Amino acid sequence: MCRSIKTLRPPVLPGEATEDDIRAAALQYVRKVSGFRAPAAHNREAFDRAVEAVTQATAELLDSLEVRGRPVRAQ
């Protein structure tokens, strides 16, 4: 159904995770949890809201993490 979600923090990801990386991971997560690759029209709004919420939560998590005393993402 969908690819694996990759780790978005160093040192696993060689550089800083981009907004596109974060959104792609959120989309993969929502697809996996919902069981829909593309939702029906009547589910589109809920699906899109979930992707946005997961994107925001992921960005906040990455902004809060430290790897060996240094932030994961530049603030």
N, C-alpha and C positions, 0 to 999 in steps of 0.2 A: 504494500500500500504506500509506504513512504520510506525515505532513506532514514538512516540513523541520525539522531541529533548529535552534532559534534560539540566537543568541549570548547568553550569560548574564552578561556583564560590562559594566560601564559603560565608555564612554558609550553603547554600543549599546543596552543595557537601561537605561531611564531611572532605575530604582531598584535596590535590592539584590535579587538572585535569591532567591526564597523556596524553602523545602524542596519545595513543590509544583512549582515551576518546574524544579528540579533532578531530581526524580523523573520528571516528564513527559519531560524530555529523555533520561533514562536509558532509560525505557520505549521511546521512539521509536528509540533506538539499538539496543536489543536486538531490537526487532521487525525493523528493517532488516537487521541482521546475520544473524538466525536465519531470516528469510523467513516468519515466522509473525506474524499479527496477534494470534492467541490460540492458544497451543500445545495440543496434545492432552494428555489427562490424564497420559499416561506421560512427557511432557516438562515438565509444569507446574513441578515442583520445580526443575529445572535452569534454566528460564526465570526463575522468581522469584529464584533465587540470583544470576543474572546481573544482573537489574535492581537488586538491592540492592548488588552489588559496584560497578556502574557509578555508582549514586547516590552511594555513599561516595567513590569515586575523584573524581567531579566536584566534590563538596563540598570535598574536600581540595585539589584544584587551585585552585578559586576562593578558598579561604582562604589559599593561598600566593601568589597573583598580586598584583602591584602595578601600578597604572596611574598613571604619572607621579608616582611617589613616595608614593602612598597605597594602602592595602589595598583590594582589590575588595570584600570583605565585612567587615562589622564583626565583630570577634572577641570 
